[in-house]
Amino acid sequence: MRYLIEGEIIRSENAAKSYKQKSKFVSNYLRARPSSNRVMDFGCGKLRYSDEIVSISKQVVFLDSDLQLSRSQMVRGISTSVAEYVSTHYAHAQILSFESAVAQGVHSCFDFINCSNVLSAIPCVDYLRSALCIIYSALQGGGEALFVNQFRCSSFSKFESGRRHMYGYIYKARLGYTYYGVMTNDVVVDLLVPLGFEVVNVWSEEDVGFVLVRRPHTVIA
């Protein structure tokens, strides 16, 4: 996704990390989850956790911007696109663009949604809210969503050299302007609860924050 913020183009696709840069804490958590019928990887990037996601679900949807899904890049060691890689390697998976999800909606069909290192890359309040609303809408009653964010890193001084914006900084990187939001667990919880999510658990592993929430079951009077 690309955003025009105060005259500068923010290329959030540059924040996507490869499968060789996965967090062991996220990987271990995903592999330990019970199997689900339908799972979404929201903001799948370069399929950083795709093997873990596929291993715990009968059906998987990988969601990202149309640009991120369709552009040619290195995906899990192969020069291809995310869409082509998913089509070739994961028989029970499909892709969905963020733009299509906004336009058409995604309604109450997922047991679990993984959203790892996504919120910190969204430099626009409206898009951030849209992303969270899509996740809420996509979960079935009782379905869970995991939000993972790295709130400290060795490059933090580099980010601070940029200018303040929303929850973090916009800074000039080698490939253009990038936004990095400092999404602590408290910040994430404060974003989620007003939208109707119920908090299941909150914890940290070193510099990685985890917030597990669920969509409440609908109560019929």
Beta strands, then each sheet from edge to edge (+ up, - down):
strand 1: 2-5
strand 2: 8-11
strand 3: 36-42
strand 4: 57-64
strand 5: 73-75
strand 6: 78-80
strand 7: 93-97
strand 8: 110-116
strand 9: 139-150
strand 10: 163-165
strand 11: 168-173
strand 12: 176-181
strand 13: 198-205
strand 14: 208-214
sheet 1: 1+ 2-
sheet 2: 7+ 4+ 3+ 8+ 9+ 14- 13+
sheet 3: 5+ 6-
sheet 4: 10+ 11- 12+
end
